[in-house]
Amino acid sequence: MDIKLEQIRAFGPSILKVQIPEKLVNDLNLYVDQVINNEKKSKDLNHGKRLVADVKQEFVIEKDFTLKSGWGNFLGNCVKAWVKKEMQKDITKFEIIQTWIVRQFQNEFNPIHWHGGHVSGAGFLKVPSSFGDFSQDKGNNTFQGGNLNFIDGSHRFMSNSVFKIKPKVGDFYFFPNYLMHTVYPFKDTNEERRSISFNAYIDQDIFNVYGR
């Protein structure tokens, strides 16, 4: 007997996955490399003390570059389409608070945390060829170092509390600011895991579903 299955996401936070255009990925990586090689700019843009991760380097992306590169426009267009799809509402405001780079290497980590603003996102510009081997392979229960893990609620029947994402260059995920997430340490490689994130405000009357 053929049974037609339809998946319904009736509960839990919405997550939007998109692909950053290849040219924009290349432009962002070139910008990051230029900042890394400029000692003064690296120091001026340093954002590490304001963020929770224990990683090699974190720095904000300059507003001028965000505008001219099209990065800000890309984020705004995606969020507009996302809100329209999920809520059938049109945002009139998209204000980036900050967008920043996280450079993570072996044995470094990003603890469980959430973001400010209304909407956030995280994606990948560089990914190591390997995140290292497991000390013990636990199958699907293994929390792979270097993966992005979203966390919401508690584990229940037919309801998993963790969504595990294996990084891939160009993949970008939008999520509500309150959605908790973490990245565990990886090992056995000297390669860089380079990610990019942002926080932004949208229309208050759309974000504030309580109406007060």
VMD Tcl script that draws the C-alpha trace (Angstrom):
set ca {
  {0.00 0.00 0.00}
  {1.37 3.40 -0.97}
  {1.18 5.99 1.77}
  {1.71 9.65 0.97}
  {3.77 11.42 3.65}
  {3.68 15.15 4.34}
  {6.04 16.67 6.88}
  {4.51 19.44 8.99}
  {6.65 21.84 11.00}
  {3.95 23.03 13.37}
  {6.17 23.79 16.36}
  {9.62 25.10 17.08}
  {11.70 27.97 15.65}
  {12.01 28.37 11.90}
  {15.47 28.05 10.32}
  {16.15 29.22 6.77}
  {19.01 27.67 4.76}
  {20.40 29.54 1.75}
  {23.50 29.45 -0.43}
  {25.80 32.47 -0.45}
  {26.69 33.25 -4.09}
  {30.17 32.01 -4.96}
  {31.40 35.49 -5.93}
  {30.27 36.88 -2.59}
  {32.01 34.03 -0.73}
  {35.21 34.86 -2.61}
  {34.86 38.60 -1.94}
  {34.27 37.96 1.77}
  {37.28 35.66 2.04}
  {39.47 38.19 0.24}
  {38.31 40.90 2.65}
  {39.00 38.66 5.65}
  {42.50 37.84 4.38}
  {43.22 41.54 3.94}
  {42.11 42.28 7.49}
  {44.23 39.41 8.84}
  {47.30 40.80 7.07}
  {46.72 44.33 8.37}
  {47.82 44.39 12.01}
  {46.25 47.78 12.78}
  {42.92 46.94 11.16}
  {42.82 43.54 12.88}
  {43.26 45.29 16.21}
  {40.75 48.04 15.45}
  {38.05 45.59 14.34}
  {38.69 43.03 17.10}
  {35.40 41.78 18.54}
  {36.63 38.87 20.65}
  {36.10 40.45 24.07}
  {32.40 41.05 23.29}
  {31.69 37.49 22.12}
  {31.58 34.22 24.05}
  {33.78 31.99 21.90}
  {37.29 30.84 22.79}
  {38.78 31.07 19.30}
  {41.81 32.51 17.56}
  {40.17 35.64 16.18}
  {36.81 37.38 15.88}
  {36.34 40.74 14.21}
  {33.48 42.89 12.93}
  {33.02 43.55 9.23}
  {33.17 47.23 8.34}
  {29.86 48.86 7.38}
  {31.36 50.28 4.20}
  {32.36 46.82 2.98}
  {29.01 45.34 4.04}
  {27.27 47.90 1.83}
  {29.58 47.91 -1.20}
  {30.09 44.14 -1.39}
  {26.37 43.43 -1.44}
  {26.60 41.37 1.77}
  {24.08 43.57 3.58}
  {21.71 43.50 0.62}
  {21.97 39.70 0.45}
  {21.08 39.38 4.14}
  {18.18 41.82 3.87}
  {16.65 40.12 0.84}
  {16.87 36.69 2.49}
  {15.28 37.87 5.73}
  {12.48 39.61 3.81}
  {11.69 36.41 1.89}
  {11.95 34.31 5.06}
  {9.50 36.43 7.08}
  {7.11 36.55 4.12}
  {7.19 32.76 3.78}
  {6.78 32.04 7.50}
  {4.43 34.84 8.58}
  {2.90 36.19 5.35}
  {4.09 39.66 6.36}
  {6.30 42.20 4.60}
  {9.09 43.76 6.65}
  {9.84 47.44 6.03}
  {12.88 47.57 8.29}
  {16.14 45.63 8.18}
  {18.85 47.19 10.35}
  {22.10 45.29 10.75}
  {23.48 45.66 14.26}
  {26.72 43.88 13.47}
  {28.12 41.27 11.16}
  {31.34 39.52 12.09}
  {33.89 36.81 11.33}
  {34.86 33.88 13.57}
  {38.19 32.16 12.89}
  {38.24 28.82 14.71}
  {41.11 26.32 14.82}
  {41.67 22.95 16.50}
  {40.77 22.65 20.20}
  {38.85 25.95 20.13}
  {35.10 26.19 20.72}
  {31.98 28.34 20.83}
  {29.86 27.60 23.93}
  {26.06 27.48 24.00}
  {24.76 31.01 23.46}
  {22.14 33.14 21.74}
  {22.28 36.48 19.97}
  {20.91 39.99 20.33}
  {18.56 41.80 17.96}
  {15.60 40.08 16.32}
  {17.07 37.88 13.57}
  {20.50 36.28 13.26}
  {22.46 34.03 10.97}
  {25.63 31.98 10.64}
  {27.39 30.48 7.65}
  {30.68 29.16 6.38}
  {33.47 30.70 4.30}
  {36.20 28.09 4.92}
  {35.98 24.54 6.21}
  {38.85 22.13 7.11}
  {39.20 19.07 4.92}
  {38.71 17.03 8.10}
  {37.58 17.80 11.63}
  {39.53 14.84 13.00}
  {38.57 11.32 14.05}
  {36.31 10.39 16.96}
  {37.87 8.92 20.07}
  {34.78 6.70 20.15}
  {32.33 6.47 17.26}
  {28.81 6.67 18.69}
  {26.99 6.81 15.35}
  {24.20 9.36 15.09}
  {24.63 10.25 18.77}
  {28.13 11.63 18.16}
  {28.52 15.38 18.54}
  {31.10 16.05 15.82}
  {33.56 18.81 16.61}
  {33.22 21.72 14.21}
  {29.52 21.12 13.53}
  {26.99 23.86 14.19}
  {24.42 22.61 16.71}
  {21.07 24.38 17.19}
  {19.34 23.66 20.50}
  {15.69 24.16 21.42}
  {13.54 22.66 24.16}
  {14.14 19.18 25.49}
  {14.36 15.75 23.89}
  {10.95 14.09 23.76}
  {9.15 11.41 21.76}
  {9.16 12.56 18.10}
  {10.89 15.76 19.13}
  {14.67 16.11 19.04}
  {16.18 19.06 20.87}
  {19.34 19.36 18.74}
  {19.72 20.02 15.02}
  {23.27 19.14 13.89}
  {24.71 20.87 10.83}
  {27.91 19.82 9.07}
  {29.60 22.98 7.73}
  {29.85 23.43 3.98}
  {31.38 26.45 2.27}
  {28.65 28.82 1.14}
  {25.88 27.40 3.32}
  {24.20 30.05 5.48}
  {21.47 29.60 8.11}
  {19.07 32.30 9.33}
  {17.39 31.86 12.72}
  {15.54 33.83 15.43}
  {17.97 35.60 17.76}
  {16.92 33.52 20.78}
  {17.72 30.12 19.24}
  {20.62 28.65 21.22}
  {23.57 27.15 19.37}
  {27.11 25.90 19.92}
  {30.22 24.58 18.16}
  {32.34 21.92 19.84}
  {36.14 21.75 19.42}
  {37.61 19.80 16.53}
  {41.07 18.24 16.34}
  {43.85 16.72 14.24}
  {44.06 19.61 11.78}
  {45.78 22.97 11.48}
  {43.19 24.23 9.00}
  {40.79 27.08 9.66}
  {37.03 26.90 10.17}
  {35.94 30.38 9.05}
  {32.36 31.43 9.72}
  {30.38 34.63 9.30}
  {27.44 35.81 11.42}
  {25.11 38.75 11.84}
  {22.43 40.24 14.10}
  {19.73 42.60 12.88}
  {16.49 44.35 13.81}
  {13.29 44.11 11.78}
  {9.92 45.81 12.30}
  {9.09 45.75 16.00}
  {5.39 45.09 15.39}
  {6.26 41.95 13.37}
  {8.88 40.66 15.81}
  {6.73 41.35 18.88}
  {4.12 38.62 18.51}
  {2.71 39.45 21.97}
  {1.56 42.86 20.75}
  {2.80 44.82 23.71}
}
mol new
graphics top color blue
foreach p $ca { graphics top sphere $p radius 0.5 }
foreach p [lrange $ca 0 end-1] q [lrange $ca 1 end] { graphics top cylinder $p $q radius 0.2 }
display resetview
